[in-house]
Amino acid sequence: MRYVPILVLCALPMAPARADDAEAFREIGAVLGWRLAAPTLEANCRVLDPGGAAVRKKSLETWTSKNAALIKSVDDRVAEVVPLLLAGENTAHPVADVEDHVRTMLLESLTPEICKAERDPSRHTWTNNGLPHVQEALAALYDWQMSRAAR
């Protein structure tokens, strides 16, 4: 499953009122697409391709370990920004809701063939360190957050 920037805006049940909010939704999609692709693939391929489960599990562990700092940065920024973006929406768990939408989008293209291909630890899913797109998206989200605080 190759990283593809995800337009979360289309998957969410509300439309942002401001253009800069739409950009923030796109950046949320980008960081969560990277953050959730590997664990989503690993979890769902256990059923679609049980024979490759051990290799994918080890690949996910390696990916998670190598990217722990960036994963934490993504989780922290998403936890700060998503509730601001969804302020006024009727949702008790805004971060979980957005993550669920991203996972659903990631799963739309998942097939047994993809799961079999992902048995290879050198695949992009397991080697993608998020450079530079995740850092750029995090910076844009920080800028959005600061501009919102200044309003």
C-alpha atoms as an extended CHARMM CRD file, in Angstrom:
* protein
*
       151  EXT
         1         1  MET       CA              0.0000000000        0.0000000000        0.0000000000  PROA      1               0.0000000000
         2         2  ARG       CA              1.8380000000        3.0810000000       -1.2360000000  PROA      2               0.0000000000
         3         3  TYR       CA              1.4810000000        6.3600000000        0.5550000000  PROA      3               0.0000000000
         4         4  VAL       CA             -1.0330000000        8.5670000000       -1.1740000000  PROA      4               0.0000000000
         5         5  PRO       CA             -2.0790000000       11.8960000000        0.3380000000  PROA      5               0.0000000000
         6         6  ILE       CA             -5.6300000000       11.4220000000        1.4980000000  PROA      6               0.0000000000
         7         7  LEU       CA             -8.2410000000       14.1090000000        1.2360000000  PROA      7               0.0000000000
         8         8  VAL       CA             -9.9910000000       13.5130000000        4.5330000000  PROA      8               0.0000000000
         9         9  LEU       CA            -12.2090000000       16.4570000000        3.7670000000  PROA      9               0.0000000000
        10        10  CYS       CA            -14.2250000000       14.3490000000        1.3110000000  PROA      10              0.0000000000
        11        11  ALA       CA            -14.7250000000       11.5610000000        3.8100000000  PROA      11              0.0000000000
        12        12  LEU       CA            -15.9770000000       13.7220000000        6.6370000000  PROA      12              0.0000000000
        13        13  PRO       CA            -19.6650000000       14.4750000000        6.9850000000  PROA      13              0.0000000000
        14        14  MET       CA            -19.1900000000       18.2310000000        7.2460000000  PROA      14              0.0000000000
        15        15  ALA       CA            -17.7040000000       20.8730000000        5.0030000000  PROA      15              0.0000000000
        16        16  PRO       CA            -15.1640000000       23.2930000000        6.4300000000  PROA      16              0.0000000000
        17        17  ALA       CA            -16.3310000000       26.8770000000        6.5980000000  PROA      17              0.0000000000
        18        18  ARG       CA            -12.9520000000       28.3560000000        5.6550000000  PROA      18              0.0000000000
        19        19  ALA       CA            -10.4410000000       27.6150000000        2.9220000000  PROA      19              0.0000000000
        20        20  ASP       CA             -7.6020000000       27.3310000000        5.4270000000  PROA      20              0.0000000000
        21        21  ASP       CA             -9.6570000000       24.7040000000        7.2890000000  PROA      21              0.0000000000
        22        22  ALA       CA             -9.9010000000       22.6920000000        4.0650000000  PROA      22              0.0000000000
        23        23  GLU       CA             -6.1160000000       22.8470000000        3.7810000000  PROA      23              0.0000000000
        24        24  ALA       CA             -5.7870000000       21.6720000000        7.3900000000  PROA      24              0.0000000000
        25        25  PHE       CA             -8.0550000000       18.7020000000        6.6030000000  PROA      25              0.0000000000
        26        26  ARG       CA             -5.8110000000       17.8050000000        3.6580000000  PROA      26              0.0000000000
        27        27  GLU       CA             -2.7450000000       17.9340000000        5.9010000000  PROA      27              0.0000000000
        28        28  ILE       CA             -4.5080000000       15.7760000000        8.5080000000  PROA      28              0.0000000000
        29        29  GLY       CA             -5.1960000000       13.2900000000        5.7250000000  PROA      29              0.0000000000
        30        30  ALA       CA             -1.5500000000       13.3300000000        4.6830000000  PROA      30              0.0000000000
        31        31  VAL       CA             -0.1710000000       12.6870000000        8.1580000000  PROA      31              0.0000000000
        32        32  LEU       CA             -2.7840000000       10.1080000000        9.0790000000  PROA      32              0.0000000000
        33        33  GLY       CA             -2.4070000000        8.3600000000        5.7300000000  PROA      33              0.0000000000
        34        34  TRP       CA              1.2490000000        7.8220000000        6.5440000000  PROA      34              0.0000000000
        35        35  ARG       CA              0.6490000000        7.0840000000       10.2350000000  PROA      35              0.0000000000
        36        36  LEU       CA             -2.1580000000        4.5530000000        9.7470000000  PROA      36              0.0000000000
        37        37  ALA       CA             -1.2100000000        2.8040000000        6.4860000000  PROA      37              0.0000000000
        38        38  ALA       CA              1.2520000000        0.2760000000        7.9280000000  PROA      38              0.0000000000
        39        39  PRO       CA             -0.7580000000       -0.7540000000       11.0240000000  PROA      39              0.0000000000
        40        40  THR       CA             -4.0030000000       -0.8650000000        9.0380000000  PROA      40              0.0000000000
        41        41  LEU       CA             -2.4310000000       -3.0410000000        6.3840000000  PROA      41              0.0000000000
        42        42  GLU       CA             -0.8430000000       -5.3650000000        8.9330000000  PROA      42              0.0000000000
        43        43  ALA       CA             -4.0580000000       -5.8050000000       10.9180000000  PROA      43              0.0000000000
        44        44  ASN       CA             -6.3130000000       -6.3980000000        7.9450000000  PROA      44              0.0000000000
        45        45  CYS       CA             -3.9350000000       -8.6050000000        5.9870000000  PROA      45              0.0000000000
        46        46  ARG       CA             -3.9200000000      -11.1330000000        8.8140000000  PROA      46              0.0000000000
        47        47  VAL       CA             -7.3020000000      -12.2960000000        7.4910000000  PROA      47              0.0000000000
        48        48  LEU       CA             -6.6520000000      -11.7990000000        3.7670000000  PROA      48              0.0000000000
        49        49  ASP       CA             -3.2250000000      -13.4580000000        3.7820000000  PROA      49              0.0000000000
        50        50  PRO       CA             -2.5790000000      -15.3490000000        7.0200000000  PROA      50              0.0000000000
        51        51  GLY       CA              0.5560000000      -16.9630000000        5.5780000000  PROA      51              0.0000000000
        52        52  GLY       CA              2.3660000000      -13.6160000000        5.5510000000  PROA      52              0.0000000000
        53        53  ALA       CA              1.1900000000      -12.4450000000        8.9740000000  PROA      53              0.0000000000
        54        54  ALA       CA              4.4740000000      -13.0850000000       10.8060000000  PROA      54              0.0000000000
        55        55  VAL       CA              6.5630000000      -11.1900000000        8.2490000000  PROA      55              0.0000000000
        56        56  ARG       CA              4.1610000000       -8.2410000000        8.1780000000  PROA      56              0.0000000000
        57        57  LYS       CA              4.0170000000       -8.1960000000       11.9980000000  PROA      57              0.0000000000
        58        58  LYS       CA              7.8160000000       -8.0230000000       12.1950000000  PROA      58              0.0000000000
        59        59  SER       CA              7.9030000000       -5.3850000000        9.4430000000  PROA      59              0.0000000000
        60        60  LEU       CA              5.3620000000       -3.2770000000       11.3530000000  PROA      60              0.0000000000
        61        61  GLU       CA              7.3640000000       -3.6030000000       14.5730000000  PROA      61              0.0000000000
        62        62  THR       CA             10.4960000000       -2.4370000000       12.7610000000  PROA      62              0.0000000000
        63        63  TRP       CA              8.6430000000        0.4290000000       11.0420000000  PROA      63              0.0000000000
        64        64  THR       CA              7.0780000000        1.5230000000       14.3400000000  PROA      64              0.0000000000
        65        65  SER       CA             10.4010000000        1.4290000000       16.1690000000  PROA      65              0.0000000000
        66        66  LYS       CA             12.2670000000        3.3680000000       13.4740000000  PROA      66              0.0000000000
        67        67  ASN       CA              9.5380000000        5.9910000000       13.2220000000  PROA      67              0.0000000000
        68        68  ALA       CA              8.5470000000        6.2820000000       16.8900000000  PROA      68              0.0000000000
        69        69  ALA       CA              9.4400000000        9.9610000000       17.2360000000  PROA      69              0.0000000000
        70        70  LEU       CA              7.5870000000       11.0020000000       14.0900000000  PROA      70              0.0000000000
        71        71  ILE       CA              4.6010000000        8.8220000000       15.0020000000  PROA      71              0.0000000000
        72        72  LYS       CA              4.4200000000       10.6090000000       18.3540000000  PROA      72              0.0000000000
        73        73  SER       CA              4.6170000000       13.9970000000       16.6190000000  PROA      73              0.0000000000
        74        74  VAL       CA              1.7730000000       13.0250000000       14.3040000000  PROA      74              0.0000000000
        75        75  ASP       CA             -0.3600000000       11.6850000000       17.1480000000  PROA      75              0.0000000000
        76        76  ASP       CA              0.2480000000       14.7980000000       19.2460000000  PROA      76              0.0000000000
        77        77  ARG       CA             -0.4890000000       17.2820000000       16.4440000000  PROA      77              0.0000000000
        78        78  VAL       CA             -3.6070000000       15.4020000000       15.3160000000  PROA      78              0.0000000000
        79        79  ALA       CA             -4.8650000000       15.3370000000       18.9240000000  PROA      79              0.0000000000
        80        80  GLU       CA             -4.4500000000       19.1320000000       19.0700000000  PROA      80              0.0000000000
        81        81  VAL       CA             -5.7640000000       20.0980000000       15.6380000000  PROA      81              0.0000000000
        82        82  VAL       CA             -8.6870000000       17.7530000000       14.9490000000  PROA      82              0.0000000000
        83        83  PRO       CA            -10.8130000000       18.9390000000       17.8950000000  PROA      83              0.0000000000
        84        84  LEU       CA            -10.3000000000       22.5340000000       16.7030000000  PROA      84              0.0000000000
        85        85  LEU       CA            -11.2970000000       21.6100000000       13.1590000000  PROA      85              0.0000000000
        86        86  LEU       CA            -14.3800000000       19.7690000000       14.3490000000  PROA      86              0.0000000000
        87        87  ALA       CA            -15.4170000000       22.2760000000       17.0170000000  PROA      87              0.0000000000
        88        88  GLY       CA            -19.1760000000       22.5540000000       16.9540000000  PROA      88              0.0000000000
        89        89  GLU       CA            -19.6510000000       19.1740000000       15.3040000000  PROA      89              0.0000000000
        90        90  ASN       CA            -21.6780000000       16.5560000000       17.1070000000  PROA      90              0.0000000000
        91        91  THR       CA            -18.9250000000       14.0440000000       17.8080000000  PROA      91              0.0000000000
        92        92  ALA       CA            -17.7840000000       12.7270000000       21.1570000000  PROA      92              0.0000000000
        93        93  HSD       CA            -14.5110000000       11.3460000000       19.7740000000  PROA      93              0.0000000000
        94        94  PRO       CA            -13.3000000000       13.6060000000       16.9620000000  PROA      94              0.0000000000
        95        95  VAL       CA             -9.8000000000       12.1210000000       16.5940000000  PROA      95              0.0000000000
        96        96  ALA       CA            -11.0870000000        8.5390000000       16.5740000000  PROA      96              0.0000000000
        97        97  ASP       CA            -13.7690000000        9.4960000000       14.0470000000  PROA      97              0.0000000000
        98        98  VAL       CA            -11.2490000000       11.0430000000       11.6580000000  PROA      98              0.0000000000
        99        99  GLU       CA             -8.8690000000        8.0920000000       12.0830000000  PROA      99              0.0000000000
       100       100  ASP       CA            -11.7340000000        5.7030000000       11.3170000000  PROA      100             0.0000000000
       101       101  HSD       CA            -12.4870000000        7.6110000000        8.1030000000  PROA      101             0.0000000000
       102       102  VAL       CA             -8.8440000000        7.4180000000        7.0420000000  PROA      102             0.0000000000
       103       103  ARG       CA             -8.6810000000        3.6870000000        7.8140000000  PROA      103             0.0000000000
       104       104  THR       CA            -11.8330000000        3.1160000000        5.7700000000  PROA      104             0.0000000000
       105       105  MET       CA            -10.2740000000        4.9320000000        2.8300000000  PROA      105             0.0000000000
       106       106  LEU       CA             -7.0660000000        2.9090000000        3.1680000000  PROA      106             0.0000000000
       107       107  LEU       CA             -9.0220000000       -0.3390000000        3.2210000000  PROA      107             0.0000000000
       108       108  GLU       CA            -10.9230000000        0.4400000000        0.0180000000  PROA      108             0.0000000000
       109       109  SER       CA             -8.0110000000       -0.7280000000       -2.1220000000  PROA      109             0.0000000000
       110       110  LEU       CA             -6.7700000000       -3.5990000000        0.0520000000  PROA      110             0.0000000000
       111       111  THR       CA             -6.7740000000       -6.9950000000       -1.6730000000  PROA      111             0.0000000000
       112       112  PRO       CA             -5.2370000000      -10.3980000000       -0.9600000000  PROA      112             0.0000000000
       113       113  GLU       CA             -2.7310000000       -9.6860000000       -3.7450000000  PROA      113             0.0000000000
       114       114  ILE       CA             -1.5740000000       -6.5150000000       -2.0300000000  PROA      114             0.0000000000
       115       115  CYS       CA             -1.2750000000       -8.3880000000        1.2640000000  PROA      115             0.0000000000
       116       116  LYS       CA              0.8750000000      -11.0500000000       -0.4010000000  PROA      116             0.0000000000
       117       117  ALA       CA              3.1090000000       -8.3770000000       -1.9380000000  PROA      117             0.0000000000
       118       118  GLU       CA              3.4980000000       -6.7670000000        1.4860000000  PROA      118             0.0000000000
       119       119  ARG       CA              5.2360000000       -9.8930000000        2.7760000000  PROA      119             0.0000000000
       120       120  ASP       CA              8.3880000000       -8.2300000000        1.4590000000  PROA      120             0.0000000000
       121       121  PRO       CA              9.9560000000       -6.0970000000        4.2290000000  PROA      121             0.0000000000
       122       122  SER       CA             11.5910000000       -3.8720000000        1.6070000000  PROA      122             0.0000000000
       123       123  ARG       CA              8.2170000000       -2.6380000000        0.3320000000  PROA      123             0.0000000000
       124       124  HSD       CA              7.4540000000        1.0720000000        0.5840000000  PROA      124             0.0000000000
       125       125  THR       CA              4.9070000000        0.5090000000        3.3710000000  PROA      125             0.0000000000
       126       126  TRP       CA              7.6240000000       -0.7800000000        5.6800000000  PROA      126             0.0000000000
       127       127  THR       CA             10.4200000000        1.5670000000        4.5990000000  PROA      127             0.0000000000
       128       128  ASN       CA              8.5110000000        4.8420000000        4.3220000000  PROA      128             0.0000000000
       129       129  ASN       CA              9.9680000000        7.1910000000        6.9140000000  PROA      129             0.0000000000
       130       130  GLY       CA              7.6310000000       10.0550000000        6.0860000000  PROA      130             0.0000000000
       131       131  LEU       CA             10.4030000000       12.3290000000        4.8240000000  PROA      131             0.0000000000
       132       132  PRO       CA              9.7360000000       15.0600000000        3.8820000000  PROA      132             0.0000000000
       133       133  HSD       CA              5.9570000000       15.0360000000        3.3640000000  PROA      133             0.0000000000
       134       134  VAL       CA              4.9210000000       14.2480000000        6.9430000000  PROA      134             0.0000000000
       135       135  GLN       CA              7.1770000000       16.9280000000        8.4280000000  PROA      135             0.0000000000
       136       136  GLU       CA              5.8830000000       19.4550000000        5.8960000000  PROA      136             0.0000000000
       137       137  ALA       CA              2.2830000000       18.5670000000        6.7200000000  PROA      137             0.0000000000
       138       138  LEU       CA              2.9940000000       18.8120000000       10.4650000000  PROA      138             0.0000000000
       139       139  ALA       CA              4.5250000000       22.2480000000        9.9330000000  PROA      139             0.0000000000
       140       140  ALA       CA              1.4790000000       23.3720000000        7.9400000000  PROA      140             0.0000000000
       141       141  LEU       CA             -0.8080000000       22.1110000000       10.7130000000  PROA      141             0.0000000000
       142       142  TYR       CA              1.2320000000       23.9990000000       13.3000000000  PROA      142             0.0000000000
       143       143  ASP       CA              0.9540000000       27.1620000000       11.2040000000  PROA      143             0.0000000000
       144       144  TRP       CA             -2.8170000000       26.6290000000       10.8710000000  PROA      144             0.0000000000
       145       145  GLN       CA             -3.0920000000       26.1050000000       14.6160000000  PROA      145             0.0000000000
       146       146  MET       CA             -1.1410000000       29.3050000000       15.3600000000  PROA      146             0.0000000000
       147       147  SER       CA             -3.1600000000       31.3550000000       12.8860000000  PROA      147             0.0000000000
       148       148  ARG       CA             -6.3700000000       30.0410000000       14.4230000000  PROA      148             0.0000000000
       149       149  ALA       CA             -5.1530000000       30.9700000000       17.9060000000  PROA      149             0.0000000000
       150       150  ALA       CA             -4.4320000000       34.4950000000       16.6590000000  PROA      150             0.0000000000
       151       151  ARG       CA             -8.0260000000       34.9790000000       15.3870000000  PROA      151             0.0000000000
